[in-house]
């Protein structure tokens, strides 16, 4: 079975956007496979923990925003580089990695997040 890298990238973005903007149940229903292995230490394994985490986040911060800067796919993995803007202009750069199963569904997730500083020593942006 061949892997559709462009479809996996689109599905990773839609999964993340759907959950982040307040509908994690729909994100899971449409984009997650039989299992969901979570590596973020603040979120439990499985879809129920994922849904609970994103529902709580949306209830506490309904006006947060996300921009998808780039998506990179190789084999059964997709990496997303995002820019998150939270209340009071609190901004973060994130890197999320998703593993897809043979049916094109997400089954595993890793991430890293860093607050965007006001100044950098190198003068370069985070993007």
DODO-187334 format. One record per atom (N, C-alpha, C, O): residue number from 1; residue in one letter; x, y negated, z negated. Coordinates in nm, 2 decimals. Each point is the difference from the previous one (the first is absolute). Last residue first. Example, Ala and Ser with C-alpha at 12.3 -4.5 7.8 and 13.67 -1.06 7.14 Angstrom:
BEGIN
[rec 2, S, [1.28, 0.22, -0.71]]
[rec 2, S, [0.09, -0.11, 0.00]]
[rec 2, S, [-0.08, -0.11, -0.08]]
[rec 2, S, [0.05, -0.11, -0.01]]
[rec 1, A, [-0.02, 0.68, 0.02]]
[rec 1, A, [-0.09, -0.12, 0.00]]
[rec 1, A, [0.09, -0.12, 0.00]]
[rec 1, A, [0.10, 0.00, -0.07]]
//
This chain:
BEGIN
[rec 127, X, [1.06, -3.14, -1.29]]
[rec 127, X, [-0.06, 0.06, 0.12]]
[rec 127, X, [0.09, -0.03, 0.12]]
[rec 127, X, [-0.03, 0.05, 0.11]]
[rec 126, X, [0.09, -0.23, -0.55]]
[rec 126, X, [-0.01, 0.15, -0.03]]
[rec 126, X, [-0.06, 0.07, 0.12]]
[rec 126, X, [-0.02, 0.12, 0.00]]
[rec 125, X, [0.33, -0.57, 0.05]]
[rec 125, X, [-0.13, 0.04, -0.05]]
[rec 125, X, [0.00, 0.15, -0.03]]
[rec 125, X, [0.09, 0.07, 0.04]]
[rec 124, X, [0.36, -0.38, -0.07]]
[rec 124, X, [-0.08, 0.08, 0.10]]
[rec 124, X, [-0.14, 0.03, -0.07]]
[rec 124, X, [-0.01, 0.00, -0.12]]
[rec 123, X, [0.41, -0.23, -0.08]]
[rec 123, X, [-0.09, -0.09, 0.08]]
[rec 123, X, [-0.09, 0.08, 0.10]]
[rec 123, X, [-0.07, -0.07, 0.08]]
[rec 122, X, [0.40, 0.22, -0.45]]
[rec 122, X, [0.04, 0.01, 0.15]]
[rec 122, X, [-0.08, -0.09, 0.09]]
[rec 122, X, [0.03, -0.02, 0.11]]
[rec 121, X, [-0.11, 0.06, -0.59]]
[rec 121, X, [0.14, -0.04, 0.02]]
[rec 121, X, [0.04, 0.00, 0.14]]
[rec 121, X, [0.09, -0.08, 0.04]]
[rec 120, X, [-0.60, -0.02, -0.19]]
[rec 120, X, [0.09, 0.11, 0.02]]
[rec 120, X, [0.14, -0.05, 0.01]]
[rec 120, X, [0.02, -0.11, 0.05]]
[rec 119, X, [-0.53, -0.06, -0.27]]
[rec 119, X, [0.12, -0.03, 0.07]]
[rec 119, X, [0.08, 0.13, 0.01]]
[rec 119, X, [-0.01, 0.10, -0.08]]
[rec 118, X, [-0.42, -0.08, -0.10]]
[rec 118, X, [-0.01, -0.13, 0.06]]
[rec 118, X, [0.12, -0.04, 0.08]]
[rec 118, X, [-0.01, -0.07, 0.10]]
[rec 117, X, [-0.14, 0.59, -0.15]]
[rec 117, X, [0.05, -0.11, -0.08]]
[rec 117, X, [-0.02, -0.13, 0.07]]
[rec 117, X, [-0.02, -0.01, 0.12]]
[rec 116, X, [-0.27, 0.48, -0.11]]
[rec 116, X, [0.08, -0.09, 0.09]]
[rec 116, X, [0.05, -0.12, -0.09]]
[rec 116, X, [-0.08, -0.07, -0.06]]
[rec 115, X, [-0.02, 0.59, -0.11]]
[rec 115, X, [-0.06, -0.14, 0.00]]
[rec 115, X, [0.09, -0.08, 0.09]]
[rec 115, X, [0.13, 0.01, 0.00]]
[rec 114, X, [-0.20, 0.52, 0.06]]
[rec 114, X, [0.10, -0.10, -0.05]]
[rec 114, X, [-0.07, -0.14, 0.01]]
[rec 114, X, [-0.05, -0.03, 0.10]]
[rec 113, X, [-0.04, 0.62, -0.06]]
[rec 113, X, [-0.05, -0.14, 0.01]]
[rec 113, X, [0.10, -0.09, -0.07]]
[rec 113, X, [0.07, 0.03, -0.10]]
[rec 112, X, [-0.16, 0.50, 0.33]]
[rec 112, X, [0.09, -0.08, -0.08]]
[rec 112, X, [-0.05, -0.14, 0.02]]
[rec 112, X, [-0.04, -0.04, 0.11]]
[rec 111, X, [-0.14, 0.60, -0.02]]
[rec 111, X, [0.01, -0.15, 0.02]]
[rec 111, X, [0.10, -0.06, -0.09]]
[rec 111, X, [0.05, 0.05, -0.10]]
[rec 110, X, [-0.30, 0.45, 0.32]]
[rec 110, X, [0.11, -0.06, -0.08]]
[rec 110, X, [-0.01, -0.15, 0.02]]
[rec 110, X, [-0.04, -0.04, 0.11]]
[rec 109, X, [-0.30, 0.51, 0.00]]
[rec 109, X, [0.04, -0.14, 0.00]]
[rec 109, X, [0.11, -0.03, -0.10]]
[rec 109, X, [0.00, 0.04, -0.11]]
[rec 108, X, [-0.32, 0.38, 0.41]]
[rec 108, X, [0.10, -0.03, -0.10]]
[rec 108, X, [0.04, -0.15, 0.01]]
[rec 108, X, [0.00, -0.06, 0.11]]
[rec 107, X, [-0.33, 0.28, 0.17]]
[rec 107, X, [0.01, 0.10, -0.11]]
[rec 107, X, [0.10, -0.03, -0.11]]
[rec 107, X, [0.01, 0.06, -0.10]]
[rec 106, X, [-0.33, -0.24, 0.57]]
[rec 106, X, [0.10, -0.04, -0.10]]
[rec 106, X, [-0.01, 0.10, -0.11]]
[rec 106, X, [-0.10, 0.03, -0.06]]
[rec 105, X, [-0.04, 0.09, 0.57]]
[rec 105, X, [-0.05, -0.05, -0.12]]
[rec 105, X, [0.11, -0.03, -0.10]]
[rec 105, X, [0.10, 0.07, 0.00]]
[rec 104, X, [-0.10, 0.16, 0.45]]
[rec 104, X, [0.00, -0.15, 0.01]]
[rec 104, X, [-0.06, -0.07, -0.12]]
[rec 104, X, [-0.04, -0.11, 0.00]]
[rec 103, X, [0.11, 0.60, 0.08]]
[rec 103, X, [-0.12, -0.06, 0.05]]
[rec 103, X, [-0.01, -0.15, 0.01]]
[rec 103, X, [-0.10, -0.06, 0.03]]
[rec 102, X, [0.47, 0.32, -0.21]]
[rec 102, X, [-0.01, 0.03, 0.14]]
[rec 102, X, [-0.13, -0.04, 0.06]]
[rec 102, X, [-0.02, 0.01, 0.13]]
[rec 101, X, [0.20, -0.30, -0.54]]
[rec 101, X, [-0.01, 0.14, 0.02]]
[rec 101, X, [-0.01, 0.03, 0.15]]
[rec 101, X, [-0.01, -0.09, 0.08]]
[rec 100, X, [0.26, -0.34, -0.32]]
[rec 100, X, [-0.12, 0.04, 0.06]]
[rec 100, X, [0.01, 0.16, 0.02]]
[rec 100, X, [0.10, 0.05, 0.02]]
[rec 99, X, [0.13, -0.47, -0.35]]
[rec 99, X, [0.02, 0.13, 0.08]]
[rec 99, X, [-0.13, 0.05, 0.04]]
[rec 99, X, [-0.10, 0.00, -0.07]]
[rec 98, X, [0.31, -0.51, -0.07]]
[rec 98, X, [-0.11, 0.09, 0.00]]
[rec 98, X, [0.04, 0.13, 0.08]]
[rec 98, X, [0.06, -0.02, 0.10]]
[rec 97, X, [0.14, -0.47, -0.37]]
[rec 97, X, [0.03, 0.11, 0.09]]
[rec 97, X, [-0.11, 0.11, -0.02]]
[rec 97, X, [-0.04, 0.03, -0.11]]
[rec 96, X, [0.16, -0.60, 0.01]]
[rec 96, X, [-0.08, 0.12, -0.03]]
[rec 96, X, [0.03, 0.11, 0.11]]
[rec 96, X, [0.02, -0.03, 0.12]]
[rec 95, X, [0.16, -0.47, -0.34]]
[rec 95, X, [0.03, 0.10, 0.10]]
[rec 95, X, [-0.08, 0.13, -0.05]]
[rec 95, X, [0.02, 0.04, -0.11]]
[rec 94, X, [-0.05, -0.62, 0.01]]
[rec 94, X, [-0.01, 0.15, -0.03]]
[rec 94, X, [0.04, 0.08, 0.11]]
[rec 94, X, [0.00, -0.04, 0.12]]
[rec 93, X, [0.01, -0.49, -0.36]]
[rec 93, X, [0.04, 0.08, 0.12]]
[rec 93, X, [-0.02, 0.14, -0.04]]
[rec 93, X, [0.05, 0.04, -0.11]]
[rec 92, X, [-0.29, -0.50, -0.11]]
[rec 92, X, [0.08, 0.12, -0.01]]
[rec 92, X, [0.03, 0.06, 0.14]]
[rec 92, X, [-0.08, -0.02, 0.09]]
[rec 91, X, [-0.12, -0.45, -0.41]]
[rec 91, X, [0.02, 0.07, 0.13]]
[rec 91, X, [0.10, 0.11, -0.02]]
[rec 91, X, [0.09, 0.00, -0.08]]
[rec 90, X, [-0.45, -0.39, -0.16]]
[rec 90, X, [0.10, 0.10, -0.04]]
[rec 90, X, [0.01, 0.10, 0.12]]
[rec 90, X, [-0.09, 0.06, 0.04]]
[rec 89, X, [-0.21, -0.46, -0.10]]
[rec 89, X, [0.10, 0.01, 0.10]]
[rec 89, X, [0.12, 0.09, -0.04]]
[rec 89, X, [0.11, -0.02, 0.04]]
[rec 88, X, [-0.54, -0.04, -0.27]]
[rec 88, X, [0.10, -0.10, -0.04]]
[rec 88, X, [0.13, 0.01, 0.09]]
[rec 88, X, [0.11, -0.03, -0.05]]
[rec 87, X, [-0.40, 0.46, 0.10]]
[rec 87, X, [-0.04, -0.13, -0.06]]
[rec 87, X, [0.12, -0.08, -0.05]]
[rec 87, X, [0.10, 0.05, -0.04]]
[rec 86, X, [0.05, 0.28, 0.41]]
[rec 86, X, [-0.09, 0.02, -0.11]]
[rec 86, X, [-0.05, -0.14, -0.06]]
[rec 86, X, [0.06, -0.10, 0.05]]
[rec 85, X, [0.17, 0.36, 0.42]]
[rec 85, X, [-0.02, -0.13, -0.07]]
[rec 85, X, [-0.11, 0.02, -0.10]]
[rec 85, X, [-0.11, 0.03, 0.03]]
[rec 84, X, [0.48, 0.29, 0.29]]
[rec 84, X, [-0.12, -0.01, -0.09]]
[rec 84, X, [-0.01, -0.14, -0.06]]
[rec 84, X, [0.11, -0.04, -0.06]]
[rec 83, X, [0.13, 0.33, 0.49]]
[rec 83, X, [0.01, -0.13, -0.08]]
[rec 83, X, [-0.13, -0.01, -0.07]]
[rec 83, X, [-0.11, -0.02, 0.06]]
[rec 82, X, [0.39, 0.47, 0.18]]
[rec 82, X, [-0.11, -0.09, -0.02]]
[rec 82, X, [0.04, -0.12, -0.08]]
[rec 82, X, [0.10, -0.01, -0.07]]
[rec 81, X, [0.05, 0.48, 0.37]]
[rec 81, X, [0.07, -0.11, -0.07]]
[rec 81, X, [-0.11, -0.11, -0.01]]
[rec 81, X, [-0.05, -0.05, 0.10]]
[rec 80, X, [0.05, 0.62, -0.02]]
[rec 80, X, [-0.06, -0.13, 0.02]]
[rec 80, X, [0.08, -0.10, -0.08]]
[rec 80, X, [0.03, 0.02, -0.12]]
[rec 79, X, [0.03, 0.50, 0.35]]
[rec 79, X, [0.05, -0.10, -0.09]]
[rec 79, X, [-0.07, -0.13, 0.03]]
[rec 79, X, [-0.01, -0.04, 0.11]]
[rec 78, X, [-0.07, 0.61, -0.01]]
[rec 78, X, [-0.02, -0.14, 0.04]]
[rec 78, X, [0.04, -0.09, -0.11]]
[rec 78, X, [-0.03, 0.02, -0.12]]
[rec 77, X, [0.09, 0.54, 0.30]]
[rec 77, X, [0.01, -0.11, -0.09]]
[rec 77, X, [-0.03, -0.14, 0.06]]
[rec 77, X, [0.04, -0.02, 0.12]]
[rec 76, X, [0.02, 0.48, 0.08]]
[rec 76, X, [-0.13, -0.01, -0.07]]
[rec 76, X, [0.00, -0.11, -0.11]]
[rec 76, X, [-0.08, 0.01, -0.09]]
[rec 75, X, [0.41, -0.06, 0.50]]
[rec 75, X, [-0.05, 0.14, -0.04]]
[rec 75, X, [-0.14, -0.02, -0.07]]
[rec 75, X, [-0.09, -0.06, 0.06]]
[rec 74, X, [0.25, -0.39, -0.04]]
[rec 74, X, [0.09, 0.10, 0.05]]
[rec 74, X, [-0.05, 0.14, -0.05]]
[rec 74, X, [-0.03, 0.01, -0.12]]
[rec 73, X, [-0.10, -0.59, 0.15]]
[rec 73, X, [-0.04, 0.14, -0.01]]
[rec 73, X, [0.11, 0.09, 0.05]]
[rec 73, X, [0.06, -0.03, 0.10]]
[rec 72, X, [-0.19, -0.51, -0.30]]
[rec 72, X, [0.10, 0.09, 0.07]]
[rec 72, X, [-0.04, 0.14, -0.02]]
[rec 72, X, [-0.03, 0.04, -0.11]]
[rec 71, X, [-0.16, -0.59, 0.06]]
[rec 71, X, [-0.03, 0.14, -0.02]]
[rec 71, X, [0.10, 0.08, 0.08]]
[rec 71, X, [0.02, -0.03, 0.12]]
[rec 70, X, [-0.09, -0.52, -0.33]]
[rec 70, X, [0.05, 0.10, 0.10]]
[rec 70, X, [-0.04, 0.14, -0.05]]
[rec 70, X, [-0.02, 0.03, -0.11]]
[rec 69, X, [-0.16, -0.43, -0.08]]
[rec 69, X, [0.11, -0.06, 0.07]]
[rec 69, X, [0.05, 0.10, 0.11]]
[rec 69, X, [0.02, -0.04, 0.11]]
[rec 68, X, [-0.50, -0.06, -0.38]]
[rec 68, X, [0.09, 0.11, 0.04]]
[rec 68, X, [0.10, -0.05, 0.09]]
[rec 68, X, [-0.03, -0.04, 0.11]]
[rec 67, X, [-0.27, -0.19, -0.53]]
[rec 67, X, [0.04, -0.01, 0.15]]
[rec 67, X, [0.09, 0.12, 0.02]]
[rec 67, X, [0.09, 0.03, -0.07]]
[rec 66, X, [-0.48, -0.19, -0.33]]
[rec 66, X, [0.12, 0.08, 0.05]]
[rec 66, X, [0.02, -0.02, 0.15]]
[rec 66, X, [-0.10, 0.00, 0.07]]
[rec 65, X, [-0.16, -0.21, -0.57]]
[rec 65, X, [0.01, 0.01, 0.15]]
[rec 65, X, [0.12, 0.09, 0.03]]
[rec 65, X, [0.09, 0.01, -0.08]]
[rec 64, X, [-0.47, -0.14, -0.36]]
[rec 64, X, [0.14, 0.03, 0.05]]
[rec 64, X, [-0.01, 0.02, 0.15]]
[rec 64, X, [-0.10, 0.03, 0.05]]
[rec 63, X, [-0.27, -0.12, -0.37]]
[rec 63, X, [0.04, -0.10, 0.10]]
[rec 63, X, [0.14, 0.03, 0.05]]
[rec 63, X, [0.06, -0.09, 0.07]]
[rec 62, X, [-0.29, 0.34, -0.43]]
[rec 62, X, [-0.08, 0.01, 0.13]]
[rec 62, X, [0.05, -0.09, 0.11]]
[rec 62, X, [-0.03, 0.03, 0.12]]
[rec 61, X, [0.19, 0.18, -0.60]]
[rec 61, X, [0.06, -0.10, 0.10]]
[rec 61, X, [-0.07, 0.01, 0.13]]
[rec 61, X, [0.06, 0.04, 0.10]]
[rec 60, X, [-0.21, 0.22, -0.47]]
[rec 60, X, [0.08, -0.09, -0.07]]
[rec 60, X, [0.05, -0.11, 0.09]]
[rec 60, X, [0.02, -0.12, -0.05]]
[rec 59, X, [-0.26, 0.48, 0.23]]
[rec 59, X, [-0.09, -0.07, -0.10]]
[rec 59, X, [0.07, -0.11, -0.07]]
[rec 59, X, [-0.06, -0.10, -0.03]]
[rec 58, X, [0.31, 0.39, 0.32]]
[rec 58, X, [-0.09, -0.09, 0.08]]
[rec 58, X, [-0.10, -0.08, -0.10]]
[rec 58, X, [-0.02, -0.12, 0.03]]
[rec 57, X, [0.31, 0.44, -0.21]]
[rec 57, X, [0.08, -0.11, 0.05]]
[rec 57, X, [-0.09, -0.10, 0.08]]
[rec 57, X, [0.02, -0.12, -0.02]]
[rec 56, X, [-0.22, 0.52, -0.14]]
[rec 56, X, [0.04, -0.09, -0.11]]
[rec 56, X, [0.08, -0.12, 0.05]]
[rec 56, X, [-0.03, -0.11, -0.04]]
[rec 55, X, [-0.07, 0.44, 0.35]]
[rec 55, X, [-0.12, -0.06, -0.04]]
[rec 55, X, [0.02, -0.10, -0.12]]
[rec 55, X, [-0.05, -0.11, 0.00]]
[rec 54, X, [0.41, 0.38, 0.15]]
[rec 54, X, [-0.03, -0.11, 0.10]]
[rec 54, X, [-0.13, -0.07, -0.03]]
[rec 54, X, [-0.02, -0.12, 0.02]]
[rec 53, X, [0.15, 0.49, -0.30]]
[rec 53, X, [0.11, -0.10, 0.00]]
[rec 53, X, [-0.04, -0.12, 0.09]]
[rec 53, X, [0.01, -0.12, -0.04]]
[rec 52, X, [-0.28, 0.51, 0.05]]
[rec 52, X, [-0.02, -0.08, -0.13]]
[rec 52, X, [0.10, -0.11, -0.01]]
[rec 52, X, [-0.04, -0.11, -0.04]]
[rec 51, X, [0.08, 0.41, 0.41]]
[rec 51, X, [-0.12, -0.08, 0.01]]
[rec 51, X, [-0.02, -0.09, -0.13]]
[rec 51, X, [-0.03, -0.12, 0.01]]
[rec 50, X, [0.38, 0.43, -0.01]]
[rec 50, X, [0.03, -0.11, 0.10]]
[rec 50, X, [-0.12, -0.09, 0.01]]
[rec 50, X, [0.01, -0.12, 0.00]]
[rec 49, X, [-0.05, 0.50, -0.27]]
[rec 49, X, [0.09, -0.10, -0.06]]
[rec 49, X, [0.02, -0.11, 0.09]]
[rec 49, X, [0.01, -0.12, -0.04]]
[rec 48, X, [-0.25, 0.48, 0.22]]
[rec 48, X, [-0.08, -0.07, -0.11]]
[rec 48, X, [0.08, -0.11, -0.07]]
[rec 48, X, [-0.05, -0.10, -0.02]]
[rec 47, X, [0.26, 0.39, 0.36]]
[rec 47, X, [-0.09, -0.11, 0.05]]
[rec 47, X, [-0.08, -0.07, -0.11]]
[rec 47, X, [-0.02, -0.12, 0.01]]
[rec 46, X, [0.51, 0.36, -0.11]]
[rec 46, X, [-0.13, 0.04, 0.05]]
[rec 46, X, [-0.09, -0.13, 0.04]]
[rec 46, X, [0.04, -0.11, -0.03]]
[rec 45, X, [0.36, 0.08, -0.34]]
[rec 45, X, [-0.01, 0.08, 0.12]]
[rec 45, X, [-0.15, 0.02, 0.04]]
[rec 45, X, [-0.08, -0.01, -0.09]]
[rec 44, X, [0.22, -0.43, -0.19]]
[rec 44, X, [0.00, 0.14, -0.01]]
[rec 44, X, [0.00, 0.07, 0.13]]
[rec 44, X, [-0.04, -0.06, 0.10]]
[rec 43, X, [0.26, -0.43, -0.21]]
[rec 43, X, [-0.12, 0.06, 0.05]]
[rec 43, X, [0.01, 0.15, -0.01]]
[rec 43, X, [0.11, 0.06, 0.03]]
[rec 42, X, [0.24, -0.36, -0.15]]
[rec 42, X, [-0.11, -0.07, -0.06]]
[rec 42, X, [-0.14, 0.06, 0.04]]
[rec 42, X, [-0.10, -0.04, -0.04]]
[rec 41, X, [0.55, 0.17, 0.22]]
[rec 41, X, [-0.01, 0.04, -0.14]]
[rec 41, X, [-0.12, -0.06, -0.08]]
[rec 41, X, [-0.03, 0.04, -0.11]]
[rec 40, X, [0.10, 0.10, 0.64]]
[rec 40, X, [0.00, -0.12, -0.08]]
[rec 40, X, [-0.03, 0.03, -0.14]]
[rec 40, X, [-0.10, 0.07, -0.03]]
[rec 39, X, [0.09, 0.26, 0.37]]
[rec 39, X, [0.13, -0.02, -0.06]]
[rec 39, X, [0.01, -0.13, -0.07]]
[rec 39, X, [0.10, -0.03, -0.07]]
[rec 38, X, [-0.50, 0.42, 0.26]]
[rec 38, X, [0.03, -0.14, -0.03]]
[rec 38, X, [0.14, -0.01, -0.07]]
[rec 38, X, [0.02, 0.07, -0.10]]
[rec 37, X, [-0.35, 0.28, 0.43]]
[rec 37, X, [0.11, -0.01, -0.10]]
[rec 37, X, [0.05, -0.14, -0.01]]
[rec 37, X, [0.03, -0.07, 0.10]]
[rec 36, X, [-0.48, 0.35, 0.08]]
[rec 36, X, [0.06, -0.13, 0.00]]
[rec 36, X, [0.11, -0.01, -0.11]]
[rec 36, X, [-0.04, -0.01, -0.12]]
[rec 35, X, [-0.27, 0.39, 0.45]]
[rec 35, X, [0.07, -0.03, -0.12]]
[rec 35, X, [0.05, -0.15, 0.01]]
[rec 35, X, [0.01, -0.05, 0.11]]
[rec 34, X, [-0.28, 0.22, 0.24]]
[rec 34, X, [-0.04, 0.09, -0.11]]
[rec 34, X, [0.06, -0.03, -0.13]]
[rec 34, X, [-0.06, 0.01, -0.11]]
[rec 33, X, [0.08, -0.42, 0.45]]
[rec 33, X, [-0.01, 0.15, 0.03]]
[rec 33, X, [-0.05, 0.07, -0.13]]
[rec 33, X, [-0.05, -0.06, -0.09]]
[rec 32, X, [-0.03, -0.47, 0.27]]
[rec 32, X, [0.07, 0.08, -0.09]]
[rec 32, X, [-0.03, 0.15, 0.02]]
[rec 32, X, [-0.11, 0.04, 0.03]]
[rec 31, X, [-0.10, -0.44, 0.19]]
[rec 31, X, [0.14, 0.01, 0.03]]
[rec 31, X, [0.08, 0.10, -0.08]]
[rec 31, X, [0.12, 0.02, 0.03]]
[rec 30, X, [-0.62, -0.15, -0.06]]
[rec 30, X, [0.04, -0.01, 0.14]]
[rec 30, X, [0.15, 0.05, 0.03]]
[rec 30, X, [0.02, 0.05, 0.11]]
[rec 29, X, [-0.21, -0.06, -0.56]]
[rec 29, X, [-0.09, 0.07, 0.09]]
[rec 29, X, [0.05, 0.01, 0.14]]
[rec 29, X, [-0.01, 0.11, 0.06]]
[rec 28, X, [0.23, -0.39, -0.37]]
[rec 28, X, [0.03, 0.14, -0.03]]
[rec 28, X, [-0.08, 0.09, 0.10]]
[rec 28, X, [0.05, 0.09, 0.06]]
[rec 27, X, [-0.14, -0.55, -0.05]]
[rec 27, X, [0.14, 0.02, 0.05]]
[rec 27, X, [0.03, 0.15, -0.02]]
[rec 27, X, [0.06, 0.06, 0.10]]
[rec 26, X, [-0.46, -0.21, -0.28]]
[rec 26, X, [-0.01, 0.01, 0.15]]
[rec 26, X, [0.14, 0.03, 0.06]]
[rec 26, X, [0.01, 0.08, 0.09]]
[rec 25, X, [-0.03, -0.17, -0.55]]
[rec 25, X, [-0.07, 0.13, 0.03]]
[rec 25, X, [-0.01, 0.02, 0.15]]
[rec 25, X, [0.02, 0.11, 0.05]]
[rec 24, X, [0.17, -0.52, -0.22]]
[rec 24, X, [0.09, 0.12, 0.00]]
[rec 24, X, [-0.07, 0.13, 0.03]]
[rec 24, X, [0.06, 0.09, 0.05]]
[rec 23, X, [-0.15, -0.62, 0.00]]
[rec 23, X, [-0.08, 0.12, 0.03]]
[rec 23, X, [0.09, 0.13, 0.00]]
[rec 23, X, [0.01, 0.06, 0.11]]
[rec 22, X, [0.14, -0.54, -0.18]]
[rec 22, X, [-0.11, 0.03, -0.08]]
[rec 22, X, [-0.09, 0.12, 0.03]]
[rec 22, X, [-0.10, 0.02, -0.07]]
[rec 21, X, [0.54, -0.23, 0.25]]
[rec 21, X, [-0.11, -0.10, 0.01]]
[rec 21, X, [-0.13, 0.04, -0.07]]
[rec 21, X, [-0.10, -0.07, 0.02]]
[rec 20, X, [0.48, 0.37, 0.01]]
[rec 20, X, [0.05, -0.13, -0.06]]
[rec 20, X, [-0.11, -0.10, -0.01]]
[rec 20, X, [-0.01, -0.08, -0.10]]
[rec 19, X, [-0.07, 0.49, 0.33]]
[rec 19, X, [0.01, 0.02, -0.15]]
[rec 19, X, [0.03, -0.13, -0.06]]
[rec 19, X, [-0.06, -0.04, -0.10]]
[rec 18, X, [0.05, 0.03, 0.56]]
[rec 18, X, [-0.14, 0.04, -0.05]]
[rec 18, X, [0.01, 0.02, -0.15]]
[rec 18, X, [-0.09, -0.05, -0.07]]
[rec 17, X, [0.50, -0.03, 0.30]]
[rec 17, X, [-0.09, -0.11, 0.00]]
[rec 17, X, [-0.13, 0.02, -0.06]]
[rec 17, X, [-0.05, -0.08, -0.08]]
[rec 16, X, [0.35, 0.45, 0.13]]
[rec 16, X, [0.05, -0.10, -0.10]]
[rec 16, X, [-0.10, -0.12, 0.00]]
[rec 16, X, [-0.03, -0.04, -0.11]]
[rec 15, X, [-0.06, 0.36, 0.44]]
[rec 15, X, [-0.02, 0.06, -0.13]]
[rec 15, X, [0.04, -0.10, -0.11]]
[rec 15, X, [-0.08, -0.02, -0.09]]
[rec 14, X, [0.16, -0.11, 0.54]]
[rec 14, X, [-0.15, 0.00, -0.04]]
[rec 14, X, [-0.02, 0.06, -0.14]]
[rec 14, X, [-0.09, -0.05, -0.07]]
[rec 13, X, [0.53, 0.07, 0.24]]
[rec 13, X, [-0.04, -0.14, -0.02]]
[rec 13, X, [-0.14, -0.01, -0.04]]
[rec 13, X, [-0.04, -0.06, -0.10]]
[rec 12, X, [0.19, 0.49, 0.22]]
[rec 12, X, [0.07, -0.05, -0.12]]
[rec 12, X, [-0.04, -0.14, -0.04]]
[rec 12, X, [-0.03, -0.03, -0.11]]
[rec 11, X, [-0.11, 0.20, 0.53]]
[rec 11, X, [-0.08, 0.06, -0.12]]
[rec 11, X, [0.06, -0.04, -0.13]]
[rec 11, X, [-0.07, -0.02, -0.10]]
[rec 10, X, [0.29, -0.12, 0.50]]
[rec 10, X, [-0.13, -0.07, -0.02]]
[rec 10, X, [-0.08, 0.06, -0.12]]
[rec 10, X, [-0.06, -0.08, -0.07]]
[rec 9, X, [0.47, 0.30, 0.18]]
[rec 9, X, [0.02, -0.14, -0.05]]
[rec 9, X, [-0.13, -0.08, -0.02]]
[rec 9, X, [-0.02, -0.06, -0.10]]
[rec 8, X, [-0.01, 0.49, 0.29]]
[rec 8, X, [0.04, 0.01, -0.14]]
[rec 8, X, [0.03, -0.14, -0.06]]
[rec 8, X, [-0.04, -0.03, -0.11]]
[rec 7, X, [-0.04, 0.06, 0.57]]
[rec 7, X, [-0.13, 0.03, -0.07]]
[rec 7, X, [0.03, 0.01, -0.15]]
[rec 7, X, [-0.07, -0.06, -0.08]]
[rec 6, X, [0.44, 0.02, 0.37]]
[rec 6, X, [-0.08, -0.13, 0.00]]
[rec 6, X, [-0.13, 0.02, -0.08]]
[rec 6, X, [-0.04, -0.09, -0.08]]
[rec 5, X, [0.32, 0.47, 0.14]]
[rec 5, X, [0.06, -0.09, -0.09]]
[rec 5, X, [-0.08, -0.13, -0.01]]
[rec 5, X, [-0.01, -0.06, -0.10]]
[rec 4, X, [-0.12, 0.57, 0.21]]
[rec 4, X, [-0.03, -0.13, 0.06]]
[rec 4, X, [0.06, -0.11, -0.09]]
[rec 4, X, [-0.08, -0.04, -0.09]]
[rec 3, X, [0.22, 0.58, 0.16]]
[rec 3, X, [-0.03, -0.10, -0.09]]
[rec 3, X, [-0.03, -0.13, 0.08]]
[rec 3, X, [0.09, -0.04, 0.08]]
[rec 2, X, [-0.14, 0.58, 0.07]]
[rec 2, X, [0.08, -0.12, 0.01]]
[rec 2, X, [-0.05, -0.10, -0.10]]
[rec 2, X, [-0.12, 0.00, -0.03]]
[rec 1, X, [0.11, 0.56, 0.03]]
[rec 1, X, [-0.08, -0.12, 0.00]]
[rec 1, X, [0.09, -0.12, 0.00]]
[rec 1, X, [0.09, -0.02, -0.08]]
//
